[in-house]
Amino acid sequence: MNKFIIAGIGELLWDVIEDSEELGGAPINFSYHANGLGAKGYAISTVGDDKRGKAALAVLEQRNMSTEYITILENGVTGYVLARVDDKGIASYEFPDDVAWDQLTLTETTMSLAKEVDAVCFGSLGQRSPKARQAIISFLQATRPDTLKIFDLNLRQHFYNTEMIQKSLELADILKLNIEELEVIGGMNNIKGDESSLLKQLVKKYKLQLTVLTRGGKGSLLVSPTEISGHPGYPTNIVDTIGAGDSFTAATALGLLKGHSLSTINDHANRVAAFVCSQKGAMPVLPAELQEDISKTAN
């Protein structure tokens, strides 16, 4: 069977943690994990022609990722973020302004990919500049009607506003967010209630196929128009949480494309995210048992 084609579009950056740097960025992490889970995962972004840009391309190639859809900005500064990890392994971030992915440029080849993708993940951070926002919207609008469009809310610092988030929700089929982001988006939409109620209201208002709420160590909640699946999560020895949510999103996307039940998807995605939390950085190699086709255990 042909592999599903899945893309992540937006920010590519280096997570700078103390004296080390790990390649990341939510859409890039997502595409990496989609690739690791058996899809053809493609990263769409822009890097500078600097040392970090060259290193980013080299790392992706080393990890069996195509760099065909990553453009290089002359004299550009490749994205980076100062990440701080507390004693519980929880990361916080400080993003510099005006880096290469803010100038996201789509080639004709990239726009051709839009017609082929079965799923694409985009976020709010990647849209912080007008140019990048328009590039992402153009790509989404060029996809097929049946392409799963996944909006990862990913609120960071002041890099979002109500108009951008509502436009993104109108373009999306799936919304992924965490508890803090659910509170923000609930306020933006003037809706109230418990987690399940808020997610149901968002599904109805924006005609979403699914909302995905990650709850850290307390698991996750998936809500569709007809079904709710809660999961308590799996205990793990946390090294850091960087990339865990992106791996969860990738596992969810693959499960949906394969037609698995929400409970099966939820369980597998939690297993994947728990493993990523137990490793350093956003892009560890997944063990074979997590890469296996979960259709054998599908409900």
SVG drawing of the C-alpha trace seen along z (x, -y; Angstrom):
<svg xmlns="http://www.w3.org/2000/svg" viewBox="-23 -41 51 49">
<polyline fill="none" stroke="black" stroke-width="0.4" points="0.0,0.0 1.2,-3.5 2.4,-5.5 0.4,-8.5 2.0,-11.8 2.0,-14.2 3.6,-17.7 4.3,-20.2 4.5,-23.8 5.9,-26.7 8.8,-27.3 12.0,-25.4 14.3,-26.3 17.0,-25.2 16.0,-24.6 18.9,-26.1 19.1,-24.5 22.0,-25.6 25.0,-24.5 23.3,-22.3 21.2,-22.8 18.5,-20.4 16.7,-20.8 13.0,-21.4 9.9,-23.6 6.5,-22.1 5.7,-21.5 9.2,-20.0 8.8,-17.7 5.4,-16.7 6.7,-15.8 9.7,-13.9 7.4,-11.8 5.0,-11.2 7.9,-9.9 9.0,-7.7 5.5,-6.3 5.5,-5.1 4.2,-8.0 6.2,-10.1 6.7,-13.1 7.8,-16.4 9.0,-19.6 8.1,-22.9 10.1,-25.9 12.8,-28.4 16.3,-28.6 19.1,-31.1 22.4,-30.5 24.2,-30.5 25.8,-27.9 22.6,-26.8 20.8,-26.6 23.4,-24.3 23.4,-22.2 19.6,-22.0 19.6,-20.6 22.3,-18.1 20.5,-16.9 17.2,-16.3 19.1,-14.4 20.8,-12.3 17.3,-11.5 16.0,-10.4 14.0,-13.5 13.7,-15.2 14.9,-18.8 13.3,-19.4 10.7,-21.8 13.0,-23.9 14.1,-27.1 17.3,-29.0 17.1,-32.8 20.2,-34.7 21.7,-36.5 18.9,-35.1 19.2,-34.1 18.0,-30.5 15.4,-30.3 16.3,-29.5 14.6,-29.6 16.0,-29.8 14.4,-26.9 14.5,-26.5 13.6,-23.2 12.5,-23.2 13.2,-20.4 10.0,-18.6 11.2,-18.5 8.7,-21.2 10.0,-23.5 9.4,-27.2 10.5,-29.3 11.8,-32.7 11.6,-33.4 13.7,-36.1 11.9,-38.2 12.5,-38.2 14.2,-35.0 14.2,-33.0 11.0,-31.1 9.2,-34.5 10.1,-34.9 8.6,-31.5 8.8,-31.1 7.0,-28.5 8.4,-27.3 6.3,-25.9 7.5,-22.4 6.1,-23.0 2.8,-24.2 2.7,-21.0 3.1,-19.0 -0.1,-20.7 -2.1,-18.6 -0.5,-15.4 -0.6,-15.7 -3.1,-13.5 -2.6,-15.6 -0.9,-18.9 -0.1,-20.5 0.2,-24.2 0.3,-26.4 -0.2,-29.9 3.5,-30.6 4.4,-30.0 1.9,-32.7 3.4,-35.5 4.6,-37.4 2.2,-38.5 4.4,-36.9 4.6,-33.5 0.9,-33.6 -0.1,-34.2 2.3,-31.4 0.7,-29.0 -2.9,-30.0 -1.9,-29.7 -0.6,-26.1 -3.7,-25.1 -6.0,-26.5 -4.2,-24.5 -4.7,-21.2 -7.4,-18.7 -10.8,-18.9 -10.2,-15.6 -6.8,-16.6 -6.7,-16.7 -5.8,-20.2 -4.5,-20.1 -4.2,-23.4 -1.8,-23.2 -2.7,-26.2 0.8,-26.5 0.4,-29.9 3.8,-31.5 4.5,-34.9 2.5,-37.6 2.6,-35.9 -1.1,-35.5 -4.4,-37.4 -8.1,-36.5 -8.4,-37.1 -5.6,-34.9 -6.8,-32.1 -10.4,-32.2 -9.2,-32.2 -7.0,-29.2 -9.9,-27.4 -12.1,-28.1 -9.4,-26.5 -8.8,-23.5 -10.4,-20.1 -8.7,-19.3 -7.7,-21.4 -4.9,-20.4 -4.3,-22.4 -3.3,-22.1 -5.2,-23.1 -3.8,-26.6 -4.6,-27.2 -8.1,-25.8 -8.8,-28.5 -7.5,-31.2 -9.5,-30.1 -12.6,-29.6 -12.3,-33.3 -11.8,-34.4 -15.0,-32.6 -17.0,-33.6 -17.7,-29.9 -17.7,-28.3 -17.9,-24.9 -15.7,-22.0 -13.1,-20.6 -15.5,-18.3 -18.1,-21.0 -15.6,-23.5 -14.2,-21.1 -17.8,-20.1 -18.7,-23.8 -15.5,-24.4 -16.3,-21.3 -19.7,-22.6 -18.8,-26.3 -16.0,-25.6 -17.4,-22.4 -14.3,-20.4 -13.8,-16.7 -11.9,-16.5 -10.5,-18.4 -7.4,-17.0 -6.6,-18.2 -3.3,-17.2 -3.2,-17.4 0.5,-16.8 0.9,-14.0 -2.8,-13.6 -3.2,-12.2 -5.6,-13.5 -9.1,-14.1 -10.3,-13.6 -13.7,-15.0 -15.4,-14.5 -19.0,-15.4 -20.2,-12.0 -17.6,-10.6 -15.4,-11.4 -12.3,-9.5 -10.4,-10.2 -7.1,-8.7 -5.1,-8.9 -1.7,-8.8 1.2,-6.6 3.7,-7.1 7.3,-7.8 10.6,-9.2 10.5,-12.7 13.8,-14.0 12.1,-16.9 8.7,-17.5 10.0,-19.1 8.3,-17.6 6.0,-15.3 2.8,-17.1 4.0,-17.1 4.6,-13.4 1.1,-13.0 -0.3,-15.0 1.6,-12.9 0.3,-9.6 -3.3,-11.0 -3.0,-12.1 -1.8,-8.6 -4.5,-6.9 -7.2,-9.0 -6.0,-8.4 -5.9,-4.7 -9.5,-4.8 -8.8,-3.7 -11.2,-4.4 -10.6,-7.3 -9.8,-5.1 -7.1,-3.2 -5.7,-6.5 -5.7,-8.0 -3.9,-5.0 -1.2,-4.8 -0.6,-8.6 -0.1,-8.6 2.4,-5.8 4.4,-7.7 4.3,-11.0 5.3,-9.2 8.4,-7.8 9.4,-11.1 9.2,-12.7 11.6,-10.0 14.2,-11.1 16.3,-14.3 15.1,-16.6 12.2,-16.7 13.3,-14.0 14.3,-10.7 14.1,-7.6 10.9,-5.7 11.3,-2.1 10.0,0.5 6.9,1.4 5.7,-2.2 6.3,-2.3 4.2,0.9 0.9,0.6 -1.6,0.4 -4.4,1.8 -3.7,5.2 -5.1,3.8 -7.7,1.4 -11.2,1.5"/>
</svg>
